[in-house]
Amino acid sequence: MATSRRFYWVVGTASLLGGLVYLGFATGLVTPAGPTVQTSASSSVREQRALSLHTSGIRKALQGDYQGAIADYSQAIELSPQNPEIYYNRGVAYYSVGNSPSAIADFNQTLQLDPAKAQAYANRGAIFLESGNSQAALADAQTAAQLFEAQGDPRLADQMQDWIQQQGLQAD
C-alpha cells in the first residue's frame, strides 16, 4: 500500500536524522572512570566505531543505498547491540528493500530496548497493515499516537489518527 510506505518514510527519515543526533549525545557522555579505565576506553572506541558506522548507514540510506546502509547498521549493532536507534534505522532500510520480516524483527528489538519509540510502533503498524493484520496495525498505530502525544508531538499524533481513519482501521 503506497500510503503506508509514504507515511513510513516520513517518520523513518526524521528518525534517521534524530538517531544521528541521539548517538552524538550518547557518545559524548561516555567517560572512563576509576579502575575500569581500560575497559571504558575500549568501550568508548567501540561506541565511536558504532557511531561512525551508524552515521555512514544514515548517509547511505538517504542516498538510496539501502543494502550498504544495512551492512553498516549490522556492523554497528555488533559493536553496540543495546542501541535501539541502530536497530530502528536498519528496520527502515530493510523495509525500503522489501524485507518486511527483517524490518519487523528490528522494530521489535527497538521496542524491547526502547518501549517509548513511537516511530517503531508507527512503522511496524504500517507493515502489519500491508501483511493483512489490521488489528495489530491498529494497536500499533494507536500506541504510536498516544506516545507522540505524550512526548509533546501532537502533529505526529494527529498524523497517526488520520492514518488510522484513512486505512479504515477499527477495533473488532
N, C-alpha and C positions, 0 to 999 in steps of 0.2 A: 504494500500500500504506500503510495507516494507520500501521502500526508504524514504517516508515521515516520517515514525516513526523514522527511523535511524537518519535522519537529525535533527528531533525534539529533540532527546535525546542529540545529540552533543551540540546543542545550549542550551538545557534545563539544562544539568548538569553544564555547565560553569556558567550559570546564578544562579543556586542554590548556588554555591560557592561564586559567586560575590555578591549575596544577603546577605550572611553572613557577608562579608567584609563591604558592604554598611551599614548594620544595626549597625555594631560595631562602625563605624564612626559617624553615626547619633545619636546613643545613647550617645556617648561621648560629643556631642555638647549641650545636654540638661543641662541647668543650671538654678537654681532658681534665680529670681531677684525681687527686690523691695517688694511691699506689697503682692504679689501673691506667696510668698514662699510656703505656704501650698499647694496651687493648683499646683504649679510647682513640688513640691516634690511628690505629689500624681501622677501627670502626669509622672514623672520620674520613679516611681515604676511601673506604668502601662507599660511604654515603656520597662523597664528592663524585666518585665514578658513576654511581647510580644516577645522581643529578645530571651529570653530563650526558649519559645515555638517554635519560628521560627527555631532556631538552632536545637532543638530536631526534628522538622519536616524534616529538611535537612538531619540530620543523618539517620532518619528512611527511607527517600526516597532513599538515597544512599545505604541502606541495602536491599532495595526492599520491605519495609513495607509501601506501598503507602496509605493504609487505615489509618494506625497510623499517617502517615505524614499529611494526610488530616485533621484528628481530631486535631492535634497540630496546623496546619495552621489556621483552623477555629477558634480555641480559640484565637490565636494571632490576627486574624482580629477583633475579638470582642474588644480586648484591643487597637488595633492600626489600625482603619479602613481606615486611609489615607495613608497606606504604600503600594505602588504598588508592591514591591518585594514579599510580602507575598501572594498577590493575584496571582502574576505570578507563584510562586513556587507551590501554590495549584493547579493552572491550569495545570502545568506539571504533578502533581500527579494524578489529575482527568483523564487526557489523558492516563496516564500509566495504569489505571484500566479500560479503555474503556468508560469513561463517557465524551464523546466529547461535549455534550451540556453544561455541567458544566465547562469544560475547556474553551470553547469559552466565556462563561459568565465571567469567571475570567480574561481571556485575554482582554476582552472588558473593564472590570473595571481597569485593569492595565493601559490600554491605555488612559482611561479617566483621571487617576491620573498622568500618565507619558507618554505623547504622543510621546516621543522620544525613547521609549523602543523597539528597533529594534527586539529583540528576541521574543517579544509578537506578532509582525506582522508576523515574520517568522513562528512561531509555529501555529498561528491561520490560516495562509495561508495553511499550511500542512493539517490541519483539514478540511478546506474548500474544498481542492482538494479531500480528501477522501470522502467527502459527495457529490461530483459531481458538486460543484460550482467553476468551473475553472476560471471564471472571477474574483471572489472575491479572489481566491488563487493567481492569477497573480497580482492583485492590491496590496495585502499584501506583496507578495514576492518582488515586485519592490520597495515598500516603505521601506521594511527592507533593501534591498541592498543599497538604497540611504542613509538611516540612518547609516548603518555600515560604508559606505564610508565617510560620513560627520563626524562621530565620530572617524575617524582615524583607522578603522579596514578593510583595503582593502581585507584581506584574507577572512573574512566572507562575504564581499560584493561579491567577486568572487564566493564563495560557493553558494550564493543565485542565482547569474546569471547562474551558472552551473545547479543548481536545476531546474530553470525555463526551461532551454533547455532540460534537461533530461526528464522532465514531458511533454514536447511538448506544453507548455503554450504559447499562443499568443493572442493578442487583436483581438476581432471580428471586 
